[in-house]
Amino acid sequence: MGAAAGGNADRIRRVWLPEPPEVYDGLPEGLAIDVYDGHGEPPGSIAEVEFYVPPYMGAAHTVELVTSMPSLRVVQTLTAGVENVQPFVRPGVALCNARGVHDASTAELGVGLIIASLRGFPDFVRAQETHHWLLGRRSSLADKRVLIVGYGAIGQALERRLTPFECEVVKVNRTPRDGALGMDQLPDLLPTADVVVLLIPLTEETRGLVDAKFLAMLKDGALVVNIARGPVVDTDALLAELERGRLLAALDVTDPEPLPAGHPLWDAPGLLLSPHVGGNTSAFVPRGRALVSAQLRRWVAGEPLENTVVAG
């Protein structure tokens, strides 16, 4: 039986969940469930657990634990990205991500960061603190060309939300599909973009993709929005452009992360920072629980799992 299947229908399967089982809807029969939210000592059943859902945005040890689970068959993350989990998953264990769970939340943040940056919301907040009536003309999202780099599920959700703002949306993806162009088109597209939104997964190919050369191709005043992973952007190269005042940026993710006190990004001009909150909203909770419940039903029934990144 493959790792994606639960095996014999009448046996009890040990599962670790980050929340009590009563918050999930439609869990199948035949599960022995332990709750581990990442705090305190792990349950004593670590040698028996077969299906593990690490806590969302948990500490590093909650992921490293998979190396101490000899019976493990499936790791189901609550994140779309799995680059921090994959190195610990041994052959024979299926790794599934949370594709679809964070689409609404992250796309909302993408729109919010774009509008906040273009319209100068950070300036307004600072002006309010000093009781200053800050008049002036600001950029609008309307009539802008927005380039989405990475046209997966979140990119598609972002496009749907951007369309009513009367802007032009252009998409590029590693695999050209659904109207998205190939990544080889970037040199032609970057000079025409007013806003570039990064949504590509972090891989060896995408690490440092947004380097000095990439940024130099952007027009003066262009906005770079990173809601992907911090290391997709060369931090020093972006800092150089921000300190020159040539580009704007909005970052939900950084490299390093969390951003340490005293890092120059904190004080960089033209930069709006949010602390990696793209997916962590009230919309995430029901969608995450629904995914876990559905995956467990498939697993117990011996059906193929969804969102499989690494087949077991």
C-alpha positions, -999 to +999 in steps of 0.1 A: +000+000+000+014+034-009+020+062+016-010+081+004-034+053+015-044+045+050-041+007+046-063-019+062-098-005+068-104-020+102-072-009+120-067+021+142-044+048+128-025+072+149-028+109+139-014+141+153-034+173+148-026+208+159-062+213+173-087+192+192-106+168+169-140+184+177-131+215+157-128+194+125-159+184+106-164+149+092-133+131+105-134+094+096-137+066+121-107+045+130-084+074+141-065+076+174-059+114+176-033+132+197-032+170+198+002+187+195+002+225+190+040+228+192+041+238+229+055+215+256+066+180+252+053+160+222+028+132+228+043+099+238+029+082+207+056+096+185+068+062+174+032+053+162+020+085+144+013+078+107-004+111+097+010+144+110-003+179+106+024+203+120+011+235+137+007+264+114+038+286+114+052+265+142+087+266+156+114+247+137+112+217+161+076+210+151+089+202+116+121+185+126+101+160+146+092+141+115+127+125+116+117+109+149+085+093+135+094+058+122+057+049+113+050+082+095+033+079+062+019+114+055+028+150+064+001+175+057+012+211+061-011+240+067+012+262+045+014+265+008+052+265+008+070+234+021+106+243+016+112+242+054+096+208+057+108+189+027+144+184+039+132+164+068+108+141+050+124+107+042+116+086+011+083+067+014+065+096+033+040+116+013+042+154+017+011+175+010+008+212+011-022+236+017-028+247-018-060+267-019-063+273+018-046+307+017-058+320-016-084+344-002-062+357+026-030+362+007-047+377-023-065+402+000-032+412+015-017+416-020-044+441-029-041+458+004-003+462+002-005+475-034-032+502-026-016+511+007+018+517-009+005+536-040-019+558-020+006+564+008-013+550+038+019+547+059+024+585+054-012+591+066-007+570+097+024+589+106+007+622+099-022+613+121+002+606+150+015+642+146-019+657+139-008+668+104-033+672+076-013+657+047-026+669+014-013+659-019-019+638-050-011+601-049-009+573-074-039+552-081-041+515-089-064+523-118-046+524-151-016+507-137+000+476-153+004+449-126+028+420-133+021+388-113+052+366-112+039+331-103+004+324-115-007+295-093-039+294-072-030+325-052-020+344-083-054+336-099-072+347-068-052+380-069-061+386-105-098+381-097-095+408-070-075+432-091-097+432-122-124+455-108-098+481-100-094+490-137-058+480-139-041+457-165-029+424-151-001+405-169+010+371-156+041+350-159+047+315-147+073+288-148+049+268-170+030+290-194-007+283-189-041+299-183-030+330-202+003+333-183+035+339-202+068+321-196+095+334-172+117+339-202+094+369-211+104+388-179+131+410-196+105+424-220+078+427-193+096+442-164+103+476-180+066+480-187+053+471-152+041+496-126+037+469-100+054+436-097+038+410-073+059+380-064+040+348-058+065+321-069+075+293-046+110+293-031+132+268-050+169+268-060+158+283-093+139+312-077+162+319-048+176+354-055+155+358-087+148+394-079+184+406-079+201+438-090+197+430-126+160+422-122+154+454-103+174+476-127+149+466-155+120+482-136+109+517-144+115+545-118+088+545-092+077+509-098+064+490-068+077+455-058+054+434-037+067+402-021+040+379-007+060+348-017+091+340+003+118+364+015+148+348-002+132+352-036+145+388-033+181+398-029+177+420+002+209+441-004+199+448-040+164+459-030+178+481-002+201+498-027+172+507-049+150+519-020+178+540-005+182+557-039+145+565-039+141+549-073+117+521-063+089+513-038+084+480-021+059+462+001+071+431+018+051+405+038+082+383+038+119+392+043+153+377+042+162+373+071+130+365+088+119+375+114+135+408+106+160+415+135+159+448+153+183+472+137+181+457+102+183+485+076+150+474+060+131+488+091+141+523+081+143+520+043+124+548+025+095+538+004+090+505+021+059+490+037+064+460+059+040+434+073+051+405+095+044+375+073+006+376+078-005+368+043-023+336+051-030+341+088-066+355+088-100+343+099-105+329+064-076+305+069-091+286+099-122+270+083-103+263+050-074+246+068-097+225+089-117+214+059-086+204+040-073+183+069-106+166+073-109+158+036-073+145+035-079+122+064-111+108+048-092+101+016-063+085+035-085+062+055-104+052+023-072+045+005-079+072-021-052+095-036-044+125-015-046+160-030-019+187-030+008+161-030+042+177-034+062+146-027+046+112-033+053+086-006 
